[in-house]
Amino acid sequence: MTVRTRNRLITFFILAGPFVFLLCLLLFWDAEPPPPVPPLPHPNGYENLVKAGNMVSNDFEDYDELTSAKLRELINNDAMTLQTARTGLQQECRVTLDYSVTSSAHLDQLAALKRLAYAFVAEGRLAEMEKRPADAAKSYLDTIRLGDASARGGVLIDQLVGTAIESIGVGNLQKLVDQLDAKSCRETAATLETLDSQRQTWNAVMQQERDWSRRTFPDIRNEIGRIAMRRTLQTTFKTAEEKFDAQIEKTRQLIIEFAARAYQLDKGHSVATVADLVPDYLKAILQDPLTGTNMVFSP
C-alpha cells in the first residue's frame, strides 16, 4: 500500500466514522421498552398539594415585608388553601409526570407548589410575630414536608424545586432553635430526622429521570441525543447532585442543633459530641453526605 493510498484511507475513516457509528447504532440498537409506569397512590396527596397551590389567592413571596395585621388578613383568606395542603401532606404522594415535550402543564404545577411553600412560610412568619414560636415551627416543618412530597417520584426538575422548597423551610426554622422549649426542640429534631430518613435518594431521582426520558423519547433519538450531549448532561447532573447533597447537609446540621438545644435545656450544659445525643435525642449519628463521615456539632 502506498503512502498516498494509506492517507486516503485514514481520511475516509475519519470523515466516515460518525456515519458508520450511527449506521451500526441503527442496525444493532436494542429498543428495550422502558419499565411500566408505577401506579399512582389513591388518593394521591400530590394532587391535593397542586390543588392547594392553585388556590393560593395572595402573593406571599414578600412575606418578610408585611405587617402582622396584613399577614393575618392574607392567611385568613387562604385558610382553606392551607387546610387542603395539609390534607395532601398526610397522604402518600407521587408526582404525576407528563410524558409530552410540548405540554407546559407540569411547569404550572411546579409554580403552584412554590406559591404554596411561601404561603406556609408566611403563616410561620405571622406566628413568629405573634410570639408563637412552636406554631411557627410547625408551619416551617410543613414547608419542609412539602419539599419532600413535591419531589417524590419525580424527575430532576421536581427534585430541584423540592430542594429549593426544603431550603426555604430549613432557613426559617433555623431561626427558632433558641426560641423553643426542650420538648418542642426534641419533637422538631425527631420530625426532621424522620423526614430525612424517608427522603428519596439521588440514585432514585436519576433512575426516574432516565425512565421519563425513555418514555418521552421512545425511539433511537433518545440514545443519539444522550450520546451527543453526554458531557453537558454530566455537568448538569453533577451540579444538581451537589445542591441536593448540600441541602441534606444543612438539614442534618439543623437536626443536630435542635437535638443539642434540647439536651442543653434538659441537662443544664452543652453537649460534647453528637454521640452524646444518641439515643435519647437522635436515633443515630447522622452522616455528612458531602464527606461520608459522621456529622459533628459546633456550638
N, C-alpha and C positions, 0 to 999 in steps of 0.2 A: 504494500500500500504506500503510495507516495505521500509526501508531507501535505501536498495540496488537497488530496482526497481526504486525508485524516482530518484536516482543518475544516473541510466542508461538512464532514460527518459530525464533528463536535458542534459546529454552528447549528446544524439541523436539530440535534438533540436539545440544545439549549433553547432554541426557539419553539420546538415542538413539545418540549417536556410538559408544560402545563396542560396542553390539549390532550396529550397521551394520558396524563393523570386523570383528567375529567372523563375521558372515554372509559378508562378502567373503572372509575367510580360508578359510571352509569351501568357498566356491564356486570359488575360484581357487588354493587351495593345491596345489602340485605335490608329491605324496608320492613324491619321488625315493628309491629304495631306498638304504640305506647300502652302502658298498663291501663286498665279501666279506671274511669274517674271514680274516686272514693265517694261513697254515698254521703250526702249531707245529713247532719243530725236533724231530728224533727221533734220539737221545734228547734230552729236554728237561731241561736241568740244573735248571730251576726246580722240577721235581717232586722231584729229589733234595734240594734245599735245604729244601723244605717237609717232606719225609720226615725229614730230619735234625732240623729244628726240633721236630717232633712226638716225636722220640726223646730229646730233652733230658730227662734224668731228675732234674736238680737245678735249684734256683733260684740262678742266678749273679748276680742283679741287685745283690746286696750284696757283690760280689767284693772290693771295697776294704776290707772289714771282716774278711775271713777270714785266718787264719794260712796260712803256706806249706804246712804239713802238711795242713790241711783242704782247701786248694785242690788240692793234689796228689791227694788221695783222690778228690775230686769229678771232676777232669779225667780221672783214670784210669778212673773209672766211665763216663765219656762219651767214651772214646777212639774207639769205633766211630761215635758220632754225628759227631764232627769229621772222621773219615775219609770218611763218607758226604757230608758237606757239601763237602769239598774235591774230591770226585769231581764234584759238581754244578757247582762253580766252574770246573772245567776244560772243561765242556761249554757249548754255546750255550744261552742262557737266554731264555725269553719267558714272561711272566706268563700263566697260564691264567685268563682272565676268566670271570666268572659274569654272565649276562645276565638273571638273575631278581632282582627287587627284594625278594623275600620270603626269599631264602636268606642265611644268615649264614656260609656255608662259606668265602667269601673273607676275611672278617674273621678267622676262625680261622686261616687261612693266614698272615695278616699278624702275628698274635700269635705264631705258631710261629717266624717269621723273626726277630722281635725277641728271642725267647728264645735263638735260635741266635747272634745277634750278641753277647749277653752271655757265651755260652759261649766264643766266640773271644777276647773281651776278658779273660775270667778266665784263659784259657790264657796270654795275653800277660802278664798281671799276675804269674802264677806264674814265668814266665821272667825277669821283671824281678827278683823277689825272690831268685831263684837266680843272679843276676848273669849272665844270658844275654841281653843286650840285642838281639843280632842275631836270636835266636829270637823275642823279644818283638815285634820289628818285623815279622816275618813274620806273626804272629798278627794284629796290628793292620792290616796290609795286607790280610789275608783278610777282616777286618771291613769294610774299605772296598770290597773286591771284592763282598762280599755286598750292600752298599747299592746298588751299581750293578746287579747281577744281579737283585735282588729287585724292581726298578722297571722293568726293560727291557720295553717293550711294554705296560706297564700304564697305568692311568688316574691321576687326580690323587692319590687316596689312596695308591696304590702308590708314587708319587714322593715323597710326604710321608714315608712310612715309610722309603723308601730313603734320603732325605736325612738323616733322623734317625739311621739306622744309620751312614751315612758320617760324620756328625758325631762319633759315639762313637769310631769308629776314628781319625779325624784328631786328636781331642783327646788320646787316649792316645799316639798315635805322636809327637806334637809333643814330648813329654817326653823322647824319646830322641835328639833332634838332637845333643846334646853328649856322648852316650854311645857312639856308633857310630864305627868307624874310617872312613877315607876311602873304602875300597872299598864298605863297606855303605851309607854315605851316598850315594855315586854311584848304586848299584843301587836304593836306595829312591827317589831322585829320579826315576830313569828309569822305574821301575814306576808311580809316581804320575802321571808325565807321560803315559804310555801310557793309563792308566785314564781320565785327564781328557780326553784327545783322543777317546776312544771313547764317552763318556757320551752318552745321548740328549739332544736339545735340548728346550728348553721348548716350542717350537712342535710338536714331535713329541708331547709329553705332552698338549698341548691338543687336537691332532687326534685322538689316541686317546680322549680324554675325550668329544669330540663324537661320534665313531663309536660309542662304547659307549652314549651316551645315545640315539642314533637307533635302535640295535638293541634296546635295552631298552624304549624307548617309541616304537614304530614308527608311531604314528598322530599325529593333529594335537595331541594333548595335550602332546607334547614341545614343539612350537612355541609353543603358548599359554603353557605354563609358563615357557619360556625368556624370552618377552617380559615376562611378569608379574614375573619375578624378575631382570630384567636388571641392575638396579643392585646387588642383593645379590650376584649371581654375579660381577659385575665386581670388586667389593671383595674377594671371596673369592679369585678368581684372581690379583688383583694382589698380595695379601698372600702367597699361596703362591709366586708368582714371585720376590718379594723374598727369601724364605727360600732358595729354590733358588739364586739368584744369590749370596747372602751366603755360602752354603756353598761354592760354587765358588771364591769369592774366598779363603776360608780355606784350602781345599785347595791352591790355586795358590801362596799365600804360603808354605805348608809345603814345597811342591816347591822353591821358591827357597831356603828356609832349608837344606834338605838339600844342594842343589847348592852353595850358598855355603860350607857347612861342609866339604864335600869339597874345594872349591877352597882353602880356608884350610889344611887339613891337608896338601894336596899342595904348595902354594906357600910356606907359612910366613907368609902375611899375608892380610888380609881382602880380599874383592873390592870394587872401587869401584862398579861398576854391574852391573845384570842383564845388560847386553850383553856383559860380560866372561865370562859363563858359557856363552855360545854360541860354538861348537857342542860344546865338549868336555864340558860338564856339563848343558846343556839343548839340546834340538833347536831351540828358537825362543824369542823373548821372549814371555812369557805376557801375555795381555790381562786387564785388570780388568773383569769383567762388569758391575760397578756403574757404572763411568765410561766404559768403552770405550777407555781409554787403556792404555799399557804399564804393567805391574806394576813396582814399584820395590822395592829391598832396603834395609831399615833395620836395620843391625847392632845 
